[in-house]
């Protein structure tokens, strides 16, 4: 299947989760925030979030502070 990560096309096996994608790309879970098709995916939900063909994943640096 093909998805887009920050605008770049990426080929993945069917059934790949968001957590597996992050691991494949070399990101630690705490290092990035994530959204799929514009909807935020909390860190704890990534392991259960199976990606589908054509979806768009956005990875971003989380902002902390106040």
C-alpha positions in Angstrom: 0.0 0.0 0.0 1.1 3.6 -0.5 0.7 6.3 2.1 2.2 9.8 2.3 4.4 10.9 5.2 4.8 14.7 5.4 4.1 14.8 1.7 6.5 12.0 0.6 5.1 8.7 -0.8 6.0 5.6 1.2 5.3 2.0 0.4 4.3 -0.2 3.3 3.0 -3.7 3.8 -0.8 -4.0 4.4 -1.6 -3.9 8.1 1.2 -1.6 9.1 0.4 0.4 12.3 1.4 4.0 13.0 3.7 2.7 15.7 5.5 0.4 13.2 5.8 3.2 10.7 7.5 5.4 13.3 9.9 2.6 14.2 10.6 1.9 10.6 11.5 5.6 10.1 13.8 5.6 13.1 11.6 7.8 15.4 11.2 7.2 19.1 7.6 7.5 20.3 8.4 10.6 22.4 10.3 12.4 19.7 7.3 13.1 17.4 3.7 14.0 17.4 1.5 12.3 14.8 -1.7 12.9 12.8 -3.4 10.8 10.2 -5.5 12.6 7.6 -5.4 15.7 9.8 -6.6 14.0 13.0 -4.2 13.8 16.0 -3.3 10.3 17.0 -2.2 10.1 20.7 1.0 8.3 21.5 -0.9 5.5 23.3 -3.2 4.9 20.3 -0.4 4.5 17.7 0.0 0.7 18.3 -3.7 0.1 17.4 -3.9 2.6 14.5 -3.6 0.5 11.3 -2.8 2.6 8.3 -4.8 2.3 5.1 -3.8 2.8 1.5 -3.9 6.5 0.5 -3.8 8.0 4.0 -1.7 10.9 4.8 0.5 10.9 7.9 1.9 14.1 9.4 4.8 13.8 11.9 5.8 16.9 13.8 7.9 18.0 16.8 5.7 18.3 19.9 5.6 21.7 21.5 5.9 21.8 25.3 5.8 24.6 27.7 3.4 27.3 28.7 
